[in-house]
Amino acid sequence: MNENEDVVVWRPIQHAMVSHRRVLVVDDCREAAEALEMLLNADGFECRSLEDPLAVCDMERDW
């Protein structure tokens, strides 16, 4: 591995005390937002992602 390469290590998040965990990911890089959404969904979160910061309030209100 080259020392300039990025490395991502994903460790599952320990079970939270709450039964319903929601995360709204907002990132101007759509691929990054979708990747994080996929990881969080795999760990049991209810997750949605957006790339438009102006759409956050609408999403939050409707969710």
N, C-alpha and C positions, 0 to 999 in steps of 0.2 A: 504494500500500500504506500502511495506517495504521501509525504507529510503535508502536502497542500490539499489533499482530498478531505471533503467533509464526511463526518461519520455521525450517524444517528443511532442512538441506542434507546429503545423503547422499553420501559419497565411498567408493568400494570400498576395502576393506582389502587391502593388498598381500599377496601370497601368503606364507603362513607357511612356515617350514622343516619343520613337522610335516605329516604326510599326513592326520591325522585330528583335526579340530577340533570339539569339543563345547562347547555353551553351554547352561546352564540359566538361563532368565530367570524371576525371581520378582518379581511386582508385584501389589499389591492392586487395581490397575485392570486388569481383564481385557483391555480394548481396547488399552491401552498394551503389555501383555506380548505380545499377539498381533501387534501392529504391529512390534515389535522382533524377534520370532521370524521374521516374514516377511522383514524386511530381512536378517537374518543368514543365513537359508536361501538367499536370493538371492545372497549373497556366498560361498556354498560351505560354510557351517558346518552341522553337524548340530545342530539347535536344538530345544528343547522349552520350553514355558512353563507356569507355574503361577500361580495367584493365591492359593493357600492356603500360607502359610509352614510350616504343620505337616506338609504333604505332601512337603516337600523331601527329607527323609531317605528316605522310601519310594521316591520317584522316582529318586533317585541310586542307591540300592541295586539297583533293578530295571533300571536303564538300563545 
